Amino acid sequence: MMGTFVFTTGSVWKETLGIGLLMLMYLLFVYRNERRFRAVLFVTLLLLPLVHHLVSAIALLSIIFMVAWRLYSGLRNRHVSSGHVLDIFTAAIPLVFMGLYYHEMRLDRVDLISTPVAIGLLCAVVFLICLAEIGLLSLRNHLKWTFSPLVGGAFITLLVLDYYGYFLPYSSSASSWYVLFILAVGILVAFGWYGAEIVLEKRQQFKAVQLGLILPTFTVIGFGLSQGLTLMSQQILYRTFDFADAFFFVGIGVGLSFLRQKNRRTYLVSGIALVISLAITFPFAYSSGDLLGVRHDTQAYEVDGLEWSHEHAPSLKIVSDERLGYISQALFGTVKDGALPTYLHRNSTIAPEWGCVAEYSWTTQGSNNYPFGKIVIGSTNYSWACSTSDVRYIGGPSDNQLVIFTGSDIGVSSDMLQRS
């Protein structure tokens, strides 16, 4: 996995477990003609919804696309066997189970496809991608030139334009070093695409599996973007693209193996470039606060503060930044409201029924004020808000105290905030 995986998932341990099962699923699918492997494959597909919702969606979409190609090949050759029927049931039963389970658990993300229009749109996207898959795998003409430089260049161009605000409606909090990260990932994408072309050209028995590694990511991203360039589609895109890692890294492995046999010098240069590109992604995960303007760590004192508020003042509406708001929502089921940095920055009125959770680091290092980018709160505004409010809780280290306070009538009115 690239370093981006660490900061684009809300729960690293669950998604890591899910991706491990996902890789197992691909291996089992290749050997599914043996009953023991098909049985384990079926059980794995049933377990995935219990682990992570996005992983289970990617897994089932992969099965659907791979089974669709095999069924098409059987119909075209007029040879539909019991294996085709078993493949259909292997995909259909876990799909029904996933839908019923998430409906019963009332998972919030399922709301995205809870309406007939959304379900129809998703089915249309899946159907169109199935047609594209069948058309691509049915081609008999061999490629004379690789498209990998075009793919890598297009990837870099789109992400750079998005970073400067030309596509999705949000302001990036990342530093200009983010462009270096985009270039590094673009190199990995280009070389991975080159290896994938080799698989499609020279490894006919695995070409459907290779496409099955990337098509689910295209499907989820395409479904998100089909609903418009919104904040929700932006979140879907950035939480999904790391699932294409398997496609690109299998392609990288195949590409390096091919170059090793063809041109030793090109193989060595490519290997060094790929190692450097991959290494560049990791600082953006583990130093995300400096390079991306976003913290992805959770400290014990932050959980203690939120737990104290939940136990001693459960009626308060928790208002904080994007990160702490998400933590409160995940741990205690509160409604996420990450607008507190904006209120403090504008010196706006804080309602008495709000439980404002703030950290002193907002005045020095700043806060991720999604979707408006990084914001640094003026120390005067921060001190004024704390000193004129009812402070309920103080915790954490001396250099970054966490304060929970209820609002009072300071600054401008809430009506002025709504008009601004």
N, C-alpha and C positions, 0 to 999 in steps of 0.2 A: 504494500500500500504506500502511496505517496504521503508526505507529511500533512497534506491538506485534510486527510481523513480525520486527524485529531480534532480539528476545529470546525468541521462541517457537519458533525453529528452531535445530537443532543445527549447521547448516552454511548460513550466509547465502548464500555465493556459489553453491553448488549449487542451492539452492532458488530463488534469484533467476533463474538460468538456466532452471530448470525452469518457473517461472511465466511467463517470456517465451515459452517454447515452448507453454505451456498457452494463453496468449492467442492465439498464432498458430493453434493447433488450432481454437479457436472460430471464427476468421475463415475458415479453410479449410473448415470444416464447412458454413458458410453457402453457399459457392461450390463445393461438392463435385460438383455436376452436370457441371462441366467436368473433363475427364480429368486435366489437369495439376494442378489443385487437389486432386483426390482422391488422386493419386499422392504429392503432397507431404504431404497429411494422413496417408496410410498410413505413410510414412517417419517422420514426426514421432512417431506413436504407437509405432513400433518403437524410436525413439531414447530416448524418455522413461524407460524402465526403467533405461537406462544412466546417467541423470543423477540422478534422485532417486526413491525408492520411493513416497513419499506423493504427489508430483506425478503420477506415472504412474497411481496408483490413482484419483486424482481425475479425471484425463483420461479414462480408460477408463470410469469410472462415468458421466461426462457423456455420452460417446458412447452408452452403453447406454440411458440415459434418453431421449435425443433420438431415437435409432433406434426405441425401443419405441413412442414416440408416433406416429412416422411409419408404422411397420408397423401399428399399431392403426387409424390413419386409412385406410390402404390396404385392410385387411380389412373395415372398416366400410363403405367405399364400393365394395367388391368390385373393387378395382383394384390388384392387386399386380404391380408392374413389375420389370424387371431392376434398376432403381435400388434397390429394397428389398433385393434379394438382395445387391447390392454393399455396401449399408450393413451388412448382417449380417456379411459377410466382413471388412469394414473394421474392425469391432469385435472379431470372434472371433479372427482370426489374431494381432493384437497382444496380446490377452488370454492366449492360450495361450503365446505367446513370453514374456510377463512372468512367468507362473507357472513355466515351465521354467527361466528364467534365475535367478530368485530362489531356486528350489529348489536349483539347481546351486551357486549362490554361498553358500548357507546363511545368508542374511540373517536376523539374529536376530528382526526384527520379523515375519517370515513365520511364526514359531512361533505367533503369535496365531491364525492360520487354518490350522494344520497338521493339526488333528484333524477327523474327520468331523462331529462335533457343531458345531465352530466354523464349518466350511464351510457346513453346513446352516443355521446361524443367520444367517450373512451373506447367503446366498441368500434366506432368508425376509425379511430386512430390505429387500433390494433389491426383491423381489417386491411387498411391501406398499407401498413408496414408489412403485413403478411404477403400482400401482392408484390410489394417491392422486393421482399426476400425471395419469393418464388421466381420473379423475373431475373434477379441477379444470379441466383444459383443455377438457373436454366441456361445461362449464356454459355456458348461453346467457343466463342472467339477468345483468344488469349491476349492479354495486355502486352503491348510493346513498350509502354512507358509507365512508370509508376506515378500515381496521383499523390503520393505522400507529401511532397513539398507544398502542393496546393492545399492539402488538408491542414498541415501544420501552419502554413501562412494564414489561412482563413481563421483558424482557431486563435492565433495570436492577435489578428486584426480585430475580431469580434470582442475579445476580452479587454483589449486596450481601449476600444471605443466605449465599452460598458464601464470601464474604470473611470473614464472622463465624463460619464453621465449621459451618453447618447442613446441608451436603450431603456434600461429599467429605472423605475422612479425612486431612486434612493441615492444618497451621497455616500461615497466610500470613505471609510475612516482610515484606510491603509495609507502608508507612506509611499513615496515615489519608488521605493525599493520593490514594490509590488510588481512593477513592470518587468524587473529581472525574473521574478517568479513566473510570470506569464511566459517569458521567453524560454525558461527552462522546461516548463510543462509542454510548451509548443514543440520543442525538440523531441520530447518523449512521445508525444502524440504522433508526430510525423514518422518517427522510426517504427513505432508500434503499428501504424497503418501499413507501412512497407512490409513488415512481417506478416500482417494479416492478408495482404494481397498474395504473398507466397503460399500461405495455407490454402487460400481459395483456388490458386492455380495448380498446386502440386500435391496437395493432401486432400483429395476429393472425399475421402471417407469421414473427414473431420470438418468439412467446410460449414455444415449446418450448425455444428457445435460452436465453431468460432464466431459465427454471426449471432448465435444465441447468447454470447457473452456481451454483446453491445446493443442489440435491438431493444431489450427491455429498458435500458437507460434512455434511448431515443424515444421510446413510447411514453415514459413518465414525463420526460422533459417536454415532449411534443404536446402531451395532454395539458400540462401546465401552461405552456405558451399559447395554446389554442384558446384559452380563456382571457387572453390579453396580456399586455406587458404591465403586470401589477406586482405588488409586493409579494403576494402569495406565489405567483409564478416564479419570482426571483428566489424565494425560499426553496421551492421545489427544485429549481435548477441547481442551486448550490448544495443541496443536501443529497442530490442524486448522482452528480457527475463522477464521483469517486467510485461508483459501482462499475464504471467502464474500465477501471484499472486492470482487471483480469484480462480483458480483451487486448489492451495495449501491451501489457507485460508478457502475455503469451506471444504476441506479435514480435516484441523485442527479442525474446528468446529465439524464436524461429529465424528472425532476420539476422541475428548475430551468428547463428549456426550456419546459415546460408552463406554469409560473407566470409566466414572462416574457411569454407571450402573453396570459395571463389577467388578471394583476394585477401591475403593475410594482412597487408598494410592497412587496407580500408577497415578490416575487422578490428585491428588494434585502435585506430583513431576513433572509430565509432564507439567502441567499448569505453574508452576514456571519456568521451563526450557525454555518454549516457550516464556514467557513474557520477560525473560532476553535476549534470542536470538533476539527477535524482537527489543528490546530497543538498542541492540548493533549496529543495522544497521543505526540508526538515526545520530549519530555523523559523520558518513562517508558522510552524505548528507550535514549537516550544518557546518561541519569543514573540508570540502573537500580539502581546500587549504593546511592544515597541514597534514592530514592523507593520501590524495591521490595525493598531488602535483598539484592539478588542481583547479583553481578558477572558480566558476559558477555564480558569481555575476556581475552585470553591474552597474557602477556608473554613475551619471548624467554628471560628467565632461568628462567621456569617450565618451558618446554620443555627447556632445557638441563639442568635438574635431573632431570627425568623421564628424559631420554635417558641421563644419566650412570648413573642407577639401573638402567636397562634393560641397559646395556652392562657395568657393573662388578658388579652384584649382581642378576642376572636371577632368582635363586631367591626373592627377597623378594616377599612379597605386598604390593602397594601399597595403603596405607590412607590416605585423606585426606578432604577434604570433597567435596560433591557436584560442584563445578565441576572441581577438579583430578582427581578420580576419573574423571570423564567424559573429560577430556583424555587421561589415561593410557590409558583404554580405547580411545579413537579412534585414538591414534597408535601404541600398542604392543600392543594386543590384550589388556591385562590385565583381570582381573575387577574391576568397579567396586565399591569399598567406600567409602562416604562417611561412615562413622560416627566418624572420628577426633575431630571437635569434641565429640561426646558423650562419648567416652572421656576426653578431656582435661578437659572440664567436670566430670565425676564423679570425676576423679583415679583412673581405673580402670587395671587391669593391662594393659600392652601386651605382646603376645606377642613373643618374640625373633625369630621368623621374619617379623615384619611390617616393611615399610619405610614408616615413617610420614613423610608429606610434609606439613609444616605451614608456615604463614606467620605472621609477627609481627602482621600486620594483624588477625588473629583476635582479638587482645586489645584492639584499639582500635575498629576498624570492625565487627568481628564477621564471622561466616560464615553462609552459607546452609546450615543444618543440615536439609535436606529429609529427611523431610516434617514436621519439628518446628518449622519456622520459623527465624528469625534467632537466632543465639546468639553471645554475647560471652564468650570464654574469659578466666578470671581470670589476670592476669599471673603470680601466684604459681604456679598450676598449670602454666602454660606453661613458666615458667623451671625449675620442679622437674623436669618431664618431660625437658627438654633437658639439664639438668645431670646427671641420673642415668642417662642413656642413652648408647648408643654413637653419637655423631654421625658420620655418613658424609659429609655434604655440606652446605656453606653457600654460598648464592649470592644474587644480587639486590641491590637498593639497601639502604643502611644503615637506612632508615626502614621497610623491609618485607622483611626477610631471609626467604628460603626455606630451611628446614632439613629434611634427611632424616636420620632416626635410627632405630635398631632398639631394640626394647623391652627393658625390664628389669623386675624385680619391684618395682614401686612401687605405692602406693595400695591399693585394695581388690582382691580376687581377681576373676577372670573369672566365677566362679560367682556372686559377689554381683552382678556386672553383669547376668547373665542373669536373676537373680531380681528385679532392680529395674526 
